[in-house]
């Protein structure tokens, strides 16, 4: 990835565009070594995030294999497998959840959402049904998030913090990481979504590729639930 930044001497640099370069095709021996490493890693894991950026290394077939492997392990609670796929999301079926952003959903389904709540509802339900997942969480930038679960009403979560973001780098990764972490700890999908919303709201206020600490998350939750003074 190559990020092009713009800014003056006395102003903060902002990302203008990102250039993604496609790596060489992955050979079979590399895929085999990678798969063996994945098998070793998932033996003791409490959750799995599958990120498919279209390079050919991470595929729907690999994800299905991972799902079958974690299903064999005896755990106190099921191991969530959460999907992030920029180009092949519709090929991932039967997993715990996925976290596409709104523009990715628009491209997948060939529609425009924008401010149209009916279009958003239709899109979210379509993705949820076609992928046969427990939940679909659509991130919407300054419009917050929309959580779709089977047999549940859609939950719209407004953004946490300011809509004047500093840097959106890594926001999507923060969402899926916080969501999956919460699910692994036993949170409900709604609780996990709320935590992911706090985390992403914090990280976009930092410059560059940033992370959020446990203390920052704790303070955000407390601050968001403080009662106003009378």
Protein Blocks (a to p, Z undefined) as FASTA:
>chain_A
ZZdddddfkbccddfbdcddddddddfklmmmmmmmmmmmmmmpcbdcdddehnomacfk
lmmmmmmmmmmpccfbdcddddddfklmmmpghiabdcddfklmmmmnopafklmlklmm
mmmmmmmmmnopabdcddehjnopadddehiacdddddehjfbdfblghklmmmmmmmmm
mmmnopafklmmmmmmmmmmmmmmpgcjddddfklmmmmmmmmmpccdZZ
